[in-house]
Amino acid sequence: MKTIKILGTGCPKCKQTEAVIKEALIQSGKEAEVIKVEDIQKIMEYHVMSTPAVVVDEEVKLKGKVPSIQEILSLLD
């Protein structure tokens, strides 16, 4: 099972990213552990300067924008 982390301080775009990821998981029928990381120190450990960011299995995949459902679906494959 994949682990997906959403890096962000809880802003509206971060919440929107979480909703997109959950919808993509529903559409794909796949399961993943979704973790929100809001601690600035932990976000900095990923060398991310703009949020929201999406980390899949400890690899930063997207940053600085709300992803589309299609983008998330491609990351789940």
Buried (B, 14 or more C-beta within 10 A) or exposed (E): EEEBBBBBEEEEBBBBBBEBBBEBBEEBEEEBEBEBBBEEEEBEEBEBEEBBBBBBEEEBBBBEBBBEBEBBBEBBE
